[in-house]
C-alpha cells in the first residue's frame, strides 16, 4: 500500500460523497426497476456483508412478514443475476 495514494483517497472522499448526494437528489437510481413485490437478496463480503445484515434487519423491522409464511431461503432463478 502506498501511504500517499491512501491519503489522496481519503482527502477525495468529501468531494465524491457530495457528488453522489447531488446525483441522488437529481434522480432516483432505482426508478427504472419498477414496482417490486418479491424478495430482495443482499450480498456482500467483509464490511459489505455486515452492512447488508444491518439493512436486512431494518427492512424486516419496517416490513414484518406474516408468521404463517416463512422467509425464502433463496431467490427464484428468474431473479438471479448472471443466469
Kinemage of the C-alpha trace (Angstrom):
@kinemage 1
@onewidth
@group {chain A} dominant
@subgroup {mainchain}
@vectorlist {calphas} color= white
{ca unk a 1} P 0.000 0.000 0.000
{ca unk a 2} L 1.208 3.468 -0.896
{ca unk a 3} L 0.528 5.863 2.025
{ca unk a 4} L 0.449 8.868 -0.316
{ca unk a 5} L -2.250 7.304 -2.508
{ca unk a 6} L -4.213 6.235 0.563
{ca unk a 7} L -4.139 9.806 1.872
{ca unk a 8} L -5.229 11.106 -1.543
{ca unk a 9} L -8.202 8.698 -1.461
{ca unk a 10} L -9.207 9.916 1.991
{ca unk a 11} L -8.901 13.566 1.006
{ca unk a 12} L -11.074 12.958 -2.078
{ca unk a 13} L -13.953 11.364 -0.132
{ca unk a 14} L -15.868 14.539 0.821
{ca unk a 15} L -15.965 15.706 -2.812
{ca unk a 16} L -17.034 12.265 -4.071
{ca unk a 17} L -19.746 11.907 -1.413
{ca unk a 18} L -21.058 15.404 -2.182
{ca unk a 19} L -21.237 14.447 -5.867
{ca unk a 20} L -23.113 11.253 -5.023
{ca unk a 21} L -25.564 13.145 -2.805
{ca unk a 22} L -26.160 15.663 -5.591
{ca unk a 23} L -26.786 12.894 -8.139
{ca unk a 24} L -29.252 11.170 -5.798
{ca unk a 25} L -31.161 14.436 -5.295
{ca unk a 26} L -31.468 14.880 -9.087
{ca unk a 27} L -32.755 11.395 -9.937
{ca unk a 28} L -33.881 8.184 -8.265
{ca unk a 29} L -31.387 5.493 -9.316
{ca unk a 30} L -33.989 2.771 -8.684
{ca unk a 31} L -36.827 4.359 -10.690
{ca unk a 32} L -36.173 2.193 -13.746
{ca unk a 33} L -36.735 -1.021 -11.813
{ca unk a 34} L -40.478 -0.532 -11.442
{ca unk a 35} L -42.551 -1.948 -8.589
{ca unk a 36} L -41.119 -4.966 -6.794
{ca unk a 37} L -43.126 -7.353 -4.666
{ca unk a 38} L -40.740 -10.291 -4.362
{ca unk a 39} L -37.818 -10.885 -2.025
{ca unk a 40} L -34.602 -8.898 -2.111
{ca unk a 41} L -31.216 -10.610 -1.815
{ca unk a 42} L -28.420 -8.540 -0.280
{ca unk a 43} L -24.900 -9.801 -0.982
{ca unk a 44} L -21.540 -8.673 0.309
{ca unk a 45} L -18.141 -9.658 1.599
{ca unk a 46} L -16.431 -8.306 4.692
{ca unk a 47} L -17.863 -4.987 5.836
{ca unk a 48} L -20.325 -5.018 2.912
{ca unk a 49} L -21.756 -8.291 4.273
{ca unk a 50} L -22.159 -6.657 7.688
{ca unk a 51} L -23.873 -3.631 6.085
{ca unk a 52} L -26.247 -5.997 4.253
{ca unk a 53} L -27.123 -7.714 7.530
{ca unk a 54} L -27.959 -4.347 9.114
{ca unk a 55} L -30.053 -3.304 6.104
{ca unk a 56} L -31.898 -6.651 6.124
{ca unk a 57} L -32.676 -6.331 9.830
{ca unk a 58} L -34.025 -2.807 9.320
{ca unk a 59} L -36.157 -3.918 6.372
{ca unk a 60} L -37.532 -6.875 8.353
{ca unk a 61} L -38.428 -4.489 11.169
{ca unk a 62} L -40.036 -1.955 8.811
{ca unk a 63} L -41.925 -4.578 6.762
{ca unk a 64} L -42.689 -7.566 9.001
{ca unk a 65} L -43.687 -10.806 7.258
{ca unk a 66} L -46.652 -12.915 8.157
{ca unk a 67} L -45.613 -15.584 10.668
{ca unk a 68} L -47.554 -18.138 8.628
{ca unk a 69} L -45.344 -17.519 5.582
{ca unk a 70} L -41.660 -18.328 6.195
{ca unk a 71} L -38.911 -16.244 4.659
{ca unk a 72} L -37.447 -17.762 1.482
{ca unk a 73} L -34.021 -19.347 1.751
{ca unk a 74} L -33.023 -18.249 -1.762
{ca unk a 75} L -34.369 -16.200 -4.597
{ca unk a 76} L -36.058 -17.842 -7.609
{ca unk a 77} L -33.893 -18.358 -10.724
{ca unk a 78} L -35.738 -15.575 -12.577
{ca unk a 79} L -34.426 -13.036 -10.016
{ca unk a 80} L -30.784 -14.098 -10.137
{ca unk a 81} L -28.153 -12.015 -11.877
{ca unk a 82} L -25.963 -13.834 -14.399
{ca unk a 83} L -28.433 -16.653 -15.065
